[in-house]
Every structure is written in structure tokens, then in C-alpha cells.
Amino acid sequence: MYASGAARGKFLGFWQRSLYNVQGLKVEKNQKSDRDPSLCLTRTFAQSQPVWTKDDFGPETSSALSALEHNWSEIREEALEILDQVRRLSLERDRNALSLEMRST
């Protein structure tokens, strides 16, 4: 069944039978199966690489990455502001809890 699915392109290869295949994924064809030479299958592997550039992705993802790259300092500042607000709220909550505890004793 898996050999047939791989031969028809439903799976990347006999040994790679993901149900969540990504269209346009870089793939590399390898020689026949070394695990079971009797199968005589050509295996296909998703290609990995240590660093990916924007050009390695589709145009939609590349565009989104460019927007992130362009706005990274603004995004960072917004995140830091949110962290400061959370810290202030946490301090206020702790102070209120402490004052309530002291009043009850």
C-alpha cells in the first residue's frame, strides 16, 4: 500500500508517509531503498538546510517575512511595552493582596 502511494506521489517516499505534506517543499531523490532492497523503491527526502533565506519560501511567506524584517524594531518596542504593563499590573495585584492580608490580621 505504501509503495503504491509513494509511486503515485501521494507520499514523499515509501519511508516518508506524512499526512501533512507541504506543496512546493524542496525534495531530493535518493537511490533505491537500503532498508529493503527487494522493494526497489526510489526514496524521496525532504531537503534540509541549516539556514533558509526568504527566497527559499513562496512569495506569500517571503512577503510576510519582509514585513516582519522591516518592522522588527517597532514590534519589539510594542512587546516590551506589554511586558512592562504586565509587570506593573502584577506588582499592583501583589500589593493589594498584601494590604488585604495585613488588614485581616
The 8 nearest C-alpha neighbors of each residue, nearest first, counted from 0:
[[1, 3, 2, 4, 5, 13, 6, 7],
 [2, 0, 4, 3, 13, 5, 16, 10],
 [3, 1, 5, 4, 0, 13, 6, 40],
 [2, 4, 6, 0, 1, 5, 7, 13],
 [5, 3, 1, 9, 7, 6, 2, 10],
 [4, 6, 10, 12, 8, 2, 7, 13],
 [5, 7, 3, 4, 8, 2, 9, 12],
 [8, 6, 4, 5, 9, 3, 10, 2],
 [7, 9, 5, 10, 6, 4, 11, 12],
 [8, 10, 4, 5, 7, 11, 6, 16],
 [11, 9, 5, 16, 12, 8, 4, 15],
 [12, 10, 43, 15, 5, 16, 8, 44],
 [11, 13, 5, 43, 15, 42, 10, 14],
 [12, 14, 5, 2, 15, 1, 42, 16],
 [13, 15, 12, 16, 42, 11, 1, 43],
 [16, 14, 12, 11, 13, 17, 10, 44],
 [15, 17, 10, 14, 18, 11, 13, 12],
 [18, 16, 19, 15, 20, 10, 11, 14],
 [17, 19, 20, 16, 10, 9, 15, 21],
 [20, 18, 17, 21, 16, 10, 22, 11],
 [21, 19, 18, 17, 22, 10, 11, 24],
 [20, 22, 24, 23, 19, 25, 18, 17],
 [23, 21, 24, 20, 25, 19, 57, 26],
 [22, 24, 21, 25, 57, 26, 56, 20],
 [25, 23, 22, 21, 26, 45, 46, 20],
 [26, 24, 46, 45, 23, 27, 47, 44],
 [27, 25, 45, 46, 44, 24, 43, 28],
 [26, 28, 44, 43, 46, 45, 29, 25],
 [29, 27, 43, 42, 44, 26, 30, 41],
 [28, 30, 42, 43, 41, 27, 31, 44],
 [31, 29, 41, 42, 32, 28, 40, 33],
 [32, 30, 41, 40, 39, 42, 33, 29],
 [31, 33, 36, 34, 40, 35, 39, 41],
 [32, 34, 35, 36, 31, 30, 39, 37],
 [35, 33, 32, 36, 38, 37, 31, 14],
 [34, 36, 37, 33, 32, 38, 39, 31],
 [37, 35, 38, 32, 39, 33, 34, 31],
 [36, 38, 35, 39, 32, 40, 34, 33],
 [37, 39, 36, 40, 35, 32, 2, 31],
 [40, 38, 37, 36, 31, 32, 41, 35],
 [41, 39, 31, 38, 32, 42, 13, 2],
 [40, 42, 31, 30, 29, 32, 43, 39],
 [43, 41, 12, 29, 28, 40, 31, 32],
 [42, 44, 28, 12, 11, 27, 29, 26],
 [45, 43, 27, 26, 46, 28, 42, 11],
 [44, 46, 26, 25, 27, 47, 43, 24],
 [45, 47, 26, 25, 27, 44, 48, 24],
 [48, 46, 45, 49, 25, 26, 44, 50],
 [47, 49, 50, 46, 51, 45, 25, 52],
 [50, 48, 51, 47, 52, 46, 55, 45],
 [51, 49, 48, 52, 47, 55, 53, 54],
 [50, 52, 55, 53, 49, 48, 54, 56],
 [53, 51, 54, 55, 50, 56, 61, 64],
 [52, 54, 61, 55, 56, 51, 64, 65],
 [53, 55, 52, 56, 61, 57, 58, 51],
 [56, 54, 53, 52, 51, 57, 61, 25],
 [57, 55, 54, 53, 61, 60, 58, 52],
 [56, 58, 60, 59, 61, 55, 54, 23],
 [59, 57, 61, 60, 62, 56, 54, 63],
 [60, 58, 62, 61, 57, 63, 56, 64],
 [61, 59, 63, 62, 57, 58, 56, 64],
 [60, 62, 58, 53, 64, 59, 63, 56],
 [61, 63, 65, 59, 60, 64, 58, 66],
 [64, 62, 60, 66, 65, 61, 67, 59],
 [65, 63, 67, 61, 66, 62, 68, 60],
 [66, 64, 68, 62, 63, 67, 69, 61],
 [67, 65, 69, 63, 64, 68, 70, 62],
 [68, 66, 64, 70, 65, 69, 71, 63],
 [67, 69, 65, 71, 66, 70, 64, 63],
 [68, 70, 66, 67, 71, 65, 72, 64],
 [71, 69, 67, 73, 68, 72, 66, 74],
 [70, 72, 74, 68, 73, 67, 69, 75],
 [73, 71, 75, 74, 70, 76, 69, 68],
 [74, 72, 76, 75, 70, 71, 77, 78],
 [73, 75, 71, 77, 72, 76, 70, 78],
 [74, 76, 72, 78, 73, 77, 71, 79],
 [75, 77, 79, 73, 78, 74, 80, 72],
 [78, 76, 80, 74, 79, 75, 73, 81],
 [77, 79, 75, 81, 76, 80, 74, 82],
 [78, 80, 82, 76, 81, 77, 75, 83],
 [81, 79, 83, 77, 82, 78, 76, 84],
 [80, 82, 84, 78, 83, 79, 85, 77],
 [83, 81, 79, 85, 80, 84, 86, 78],
 [82, 84, 86, 80, 81, 85, 87, 79],
 [85, 83, 81, 87, 82, 86, 88, 80],
 [84, 86, 82, 88, 83, 87, 89, 81],
 [87, 85, 89, 83, 84, 88, 90, 82],
 [88, 86, 84, 90, 89, 85, 83, 91],
 [89, 87, 91, 85, 90, 86, 92, 84],
 [88, 90, 86, 92, 87, 91, 85, 93],
 [89, 91, 93, 87, 88, 92, 94, 86],
 [92, 90, 94, 88, 93, 89, 95, 87],
 [91, 93, 89, 95, 90, 94, 88, 96],
 [94, 92, 96, 90, 91, 95, 97, 89],
 [93, 95, 97, 91, 96, 92, 90, 98],
 [96, 94, 92, 98, 97, 93, 91, 99],
 [95, 97, 93, 99, 94, 98, 100, 92],
 [98, 96, 100, 94, 95, 99, 93, 101],
 [97, 99, 101, 95, 100, 96, 94, 102],
 [100, 98, 102, 96, 97, 101, 95, 103],
 [99, 101, 97, 103, 98, 102, 96, 104],
 [100, 102, 98, 104, 99, 103, 97, 96],
 [103, 101, 99, 100, 104, 98, 97, 96],
 [102, 104, 100, 101, 99, 98, 97, 96],
 [103, 101, 102, 100, 99, 98, 97, 96]]
